[in-house]
């Protein structure tokens, strides 16, 4: 599937397209990518590969930023389309996404692993045929009530205090993604895992 791998990197933010989803818990990945794009002076506005993407040079390599437009459960299709076209192997694909097992404001960096019940990650693993892609998990908080429907929860918005905690976490998630490129996953994990402002 992948030809000769390039030294390019891909950073993916997971979310759902559409204004009604912008501020939901499930769209933390999109919001982190938007911040990162701003920081790098990169416009994520090219519509191709079933997603919106942009390209910028970073640390001597090409860096692609991607927001799949397939809706969350099919995110992997967009990731595969772009990464296969530019020959970017899974180990150089960093994904930013929401995690309900972490409080808002907390981050967790991982080199690889299972989907952990996250449909966007499940789709990526299925499409790429690999779990070996680094990830930056952004805490969005656990369900308020155990009997609450999970889909309803991840498509809900944040309280004012949660939004405040999230805002700083999104900034740090963007920094963590660049730290993975610059220093590697272990260093990024040491610096950002569990971190709160």
N, C-alpha and C positions, 0 to 999 in steps of 0.2 A: 504494500500500500504506500509506504513512504519510500521515495527514491533516496538518493544521497542526501543525508540530512544537512540542513544549512545551520549557520550559527545564529539564526534569527530566534527571537522569543515571541511568544503569544501570551498576552494577559487577557483573560476572559472574565467578564462580570456577568453573573446570572440574574435573570429577572424576567418579567413579563412586559411586552410592549403595550402601550396605551396609557393615556393620562390617568385613567381610573386606578391604575396599579402603582403609579409613581412613588407614593409615600408608604406603600405597604411593607410589611416585614420581609416578604419574599423578594423585594427589589433592592435589598441592601447591596448586592453585587453590582447592579447597574449604577447605583449612586456612588459607590467607591470608584468605579471606572471613570465616571464623569469628573470626579475630583482629580484623579490621576491624569486624565487627559488635559485638564486645566493646568495642572502643575507642569506638564511636559510641553504645553503649547501645541497640542495635537487635537485636530478635529476628528471626532468619531462620527462621520457623516456619509461615508461611502456605502451604498446599499448593494451588497453582493454577498455570496456565500450564505444566503438566508439570514443575514445579519447586517448590522451597521458596524463598520470598522474604520480604523485610521492607522496610519503608519508614521513612525518617527524614528530618528536615529537616537540610540541611547547606549552609552558606554561602548561605542565602536561597533554596535550591532544594530540590525534592523529590529524594531520592536513594533508588533502589531497589537492594537487594542480592539477588542470585539465585544459587542452586545448582541447575542443571538436574538432574532426576531421571530422565533418559531413558537413562542410560549415555552415555559419552563420545562415541561415534560419531554420536549424534543430538542433541547439545547444542544445535544451531542451532534446532531446533523450539521448544524452551522459550524461547530468547532472542527469537526472532521473535514468539512468542505474547505475551510481556510487552511487548516494545518497541512492537509494533504497537498493542496495546490502550492504552498510555499515550502514544502518538505520540512515541517517543524515536528520533531518527535515529541511524544507525550512528556518526556522529562523536561522539556523546555516550554511546556504549556502550564501557566499558573492560573488557577481559577479562584475568584473571589465570590463568596456566597454566604447566605444567611444560615445561622445554626441556632436551632431552638434550645439546644442543651446548654448554651452559654448565655449569661445575663447580658443585656444591652451594655455596650461599652467594653466588653471583653473580646479578645481575639485568640485564635489557636492556629498555629502554623503546622502543617503536616507535609511530609514528602510524598505520601501515597496513602492508600487505604481503601476500605469499602465505601459504599454510598451512604451508609448509616441512615437509610430511610429517606434521603434527599433525592427527589425525582430528577432534578437537573443533573446531579452527579451520576445517578444511575444511568441516565441517557448517555452521558459522556463516556462512561466505562464501556457500555454496550457498543457504542459507535467506534471508539478508538481501539477497542479490544485490549485495553490496558487500564490498570489502576495507578500506574506509576507517574502521575502528574502531581506537582506540588499544589497545595491549596491553602488559602487564607480564609479561615472560617470567621464570620462576623456575628457576634452574639446578638440575638433579637428577642431573647427571653422565652421561657416555657409557657405553655398554655395556662391561662388564668384559672381554668377549672378542668379537672381530669376528663370530664365527660364532654368537654367542648370539641367540636369537629376540628381536626387539624387543618384542613383546607381553609376553613373560616378564620382560624387563628393566623395563619401565615399571610392571609389576604386582608388582615386588619391593620390599622395604623397604630403609631406609637403615641403614648401619653407624652405630655410636655417634658417630664423629667427623663423618660426613656429617650426621647428625641435628642435631648441635650447630651446624654451619654453616648448615643449612637453617632452624633456628629463628630465627636473627637475620635471615635473608633474608626469611622470611615477614613479620616485623615491618616490614621496610623496603619490602616489596611493598605492604603495606597503606598505608604512608605515601606511597609513590609514586603510588598510585591517587588519593589525595586531592590530592596535589601537581599531578596532571594537571588536576583540576577547578579548583584554585585558581590555578595559574600557567601551565598549558598544557603540551603534550608536550615542546617543546624544553627548557624549564626542568627538567622532571622527568628528562629524559634526561641533561642535564648533571649533575644532582645524584646520580642513582642508577645510571646505566649502568656495568656492570662492578664496581659497588661491593661491597666486602666489609667486615665490621666491623673 
